[in-house]
Amino acid sequence: MKDVMTWIKVLVINIAVLLGLLIILEIAWTIYEKTLSNKVRCDLDWVLYNYCPNIKTTKLNHTNDGGDLIEIEVDDLGGRVKIGSNSTLQNAQNFLIGDSFIQADEIEYENTIYGLWNKMVENAAYGLGFSSWNPIQYLDAIKKIGKANSHYYIFHN
């Protein structure tokens, strides 16, 4: 019986130590995220997550993906725009909405599907997307754009 109690005591101590370490790690991560991380954060009122409005940022691709440094600029809705250019939101009649395929932050704006479209026809297309969006967020994006008599293309994986 004494061996069983010792075994239970060791198990309880190990679980308590594990939980204590997890709590310490969670606290440390929270402190890092809120104070030391250089991630830009914003509270959006129309989707759960997207680029913050009107930001310029960069993304360094993994070496297996070419290792390119990609410049990203977004407008006040969170859609990507050509670096140093105005948003196509007001003039576009074609809206491409989707997840990471439309976000496309591994390639320059000019190589995105909407960037290529805008090369052929000026201000023809607008892309709005973010990885892991779901159909509810696509609908929210359509409502937020709110342009009647336009074409909406939804890309969903």
C-alpha positions as CSV (number, residue, x, y, z in Angstrom):
1,M,0.0,0.0,0.0
2,K,2.9,2.3,0.8
3,D,4.3,1.8,-2.8
4,V,0.9,2.8,-4.3
5,M,0.8,6.0,-2.2
6,T,4.3,6.9,-3.2
7,W,3.5,6.3,-6.8
8,I,0.4,8.5,-6.6
9,K,2.4,11.2,-4.7
10,V,5.0,11.2,-7.5
11,L,2.4,11.4,-10.2
12,V,0.6,14.3,-8.5
13,I,3.9,16.2,-8.0
14,N,4.8,15.6,-11.7
15,I,1.4,16.9,-12.9
16,A,1.6,19.9,-10.6
17,V,5.1,20.7,-11.9
18,L,3.9,20.3,-15.5
19,L,0.9,22.6,-15.0
20,G,3.1,25.2,-13.2
21,L,5.5,25.2,-16.2
22,L,2.6,25.5,-18.6
23,I,1.2,28.5,-16.7
24,I,4.6,30.2,-16.6
25,L,5.1,29.6,-20.4
26,E,1.6,31.0,-21.0
27,I,2.3,34.1,-18.9
28,A,5.7,34.6,-20.7
29,W,4.0,34.3,-24.1
30,T,1.3,36.7,-23.2
31,I,3.8,39.3,-22.0
32,Y,5.9,38.8,-25.2
33,E,2.8,39.2,-27.5
34,K,1.5,42.3,-25.7
35,T,4.7,44.2,-25.2
36,L,7.8,42.8,-27.1
37,S,6.4,41.5,-30.4
38,N,6.6,43.8,-33.4
39,K,3.4,42.4,-34.9
40,V,0.9,45.1,-35.8
41,R,-2.5,44.6,-34.1
42,C,-5.8,46.2,-34.7
43,D,-9.4,45.5,-33.7
44,L,-11.6,45.2,-36.8
45,D,-15.3,45.6,-36.5
46,W,-16.3,43.6,-39.5
47,V,-14.2,40.4,-39.6
48,L,-12.3,38.4,-37.0
49,Y,-8.9,39.0,-38.6
50,N,-7.4,40.7,-41.6
51,Y,-4.5,43.0,-42.3
52,C,-4.7,46.2,-40.3
53,P,-5.9,49.1,-42.4
54,N,-3.4,51.3,-44.2
55,I,-0.2,49.4,-43.3
56,K,3.0,48.8,-45.1
57,T,4.9,45.7,-44.1
58,T,7.3,43.1,-45.5
59,K,7.4,39.3,-45.6
60,L,10.5,37.3,-46.0
61,N,9.8,34.1,-47.9
62,H,11.4,30.9,-46.8
63,T,14.5,30.0,-48.8
64,N,12.7,27.0,-50.4
65,D,10.2,29.6,-51.8
66,G,13.0,31.8,-53.2
67,G,13.9,33.8,-50.1
68,D,12.4,37.0,-51.6
69,L,11.5,39.9,-49.4
70,I,8.0,40.9,-50.3
71,E,6.6,44.4,-49.7
72,I,3.0,44.5,-48.8
73,E,0.8,47.6,-48.7
74,V,-2.9,47.6,-47.9
75,D,-5.7,50.1,-48.1
76,D,-8.2,51.2,-45.5
77,L,-10.3,48.0,-46.0
78,G,-7.4,45.7,-45.8
79,G,-7.0,44.8,-49.5
80,R,-3.6,44.8,-51.0
81,V,-2.6,47.7,-53.3
82,K,0.3,48.3,-55.6
83,I,3.2,49.8,-53.5
84,G,2.8,53.6,-53.6
85,S,-0.5,53.5,-55.5
86,N,-4.1,54.3,-54.7
87,S,-6.6,51.6,-53.9
88,T,-8.6,50.2,-56.8
89,L,-11.6,49.7,-54.4
90,Q,-13.7,52.7,-55.6
91,N,-13.2,52.1,-59.4
92,A,-13.1,48.4,-59.6
93,Q,-16.1,46.4,-60.9
94,N,-14.5,43.0,-60.2
95,F,-13.9,41.9,-56.6
96,L,-11.8,38.8,-55.8
97,I,-12.5,37.6,-52.3
98,G,-10.9,34.6,-50.7
99,D,-8.3,33.1,-48.4
100,S,-4.6,32.9,-48.7
101,F,-4.8,32.5,-52.5
102,I,-6.1,36.1,-52.8
103,Q,-4.0,37.4,-49.9
104,A,-1.0,36.1,-51.8
105,D,1.6,37.7,-49.5
106,E,4.3,35.4,-50.8
107,I,4.4,37.3,-54.1
108,E,4.6,40.9,-55.2
109,Y,1.3,42.7,-55.9
110,E,2.0,42.8,-59.6
111,N,2.0,39.0,-59.8
112,T,-1.2,38.5,-57.9
113,I,-4.3,37.6,-60.0
114,Y,-5.8,41.0,-59.4
115,G,-2.5,42.7,-60.0
116,L,-2.2,41.0,-63.3
117,W,-5.8,41.9,-64.2
118,N,-5.1,45.5,-63.4
119,K,-2.1,45.5,-65.7
120,M,-4.4,44.5,-68.6
121,V,-7.3,46.9,-67.6
122,E,-6.6,49.8,-65.3
123,N,-8.4,49.6,-61.9
124,A,-10.5,46.6,-63.1
125,A,-10.0,44.4,-60.1
126,Y,-9.7,44.5,-56.3
127,G,-8.5,41.7,-54.1
128,L,-9.5,41.2,-50.5
129,G,-8.5,38.1,-48.7
130,F,-6.8,36.6,-45.7
131,S,-5.6,33.1,-44.9
132,S,-8.2,30.9,-43.2
133,W,-11.2,33.1,-43.9
134,N,-14.5,31.2,-44.0
135,P,-17.7,31.7,-45.9
136,I,-19.2,34.0,-43.2
137,Q,-16.2,36.3,-43.5
138,Y,-16.5,36.2,-47.3
139,L,-20.1,37.4,-47.0
140,D,-19.0,40.1,-44.5
141,A,-16.4,41.2,-47.1
142,I,-19.0,41.5,-49.8
143,K,-21.3,43.5,-47.5
144,K,-18.3,45.8,-46.5
145,I,-17.4,46.4,-50.2
146,G,-21.1,47.0,-50.9
147,K,-20.9,47.8,-54.6
148,A,-24.0,46.8,-56.6
149,N,-23.8,45.9,-60.3
150,S,-20.3,44.5,-59.8
151,H,-18.8,41.0,-60.1
152,Y,-17.8,39.2,-57.0
153,Y,-15.5,36.1,-57.4
154,I,-15.1,34.0,-54.3
155,F,-12.1,31.7,-53.9
156,H,-12.6,29.1,-51.2
157,N,-10.5,26.2,-50.5
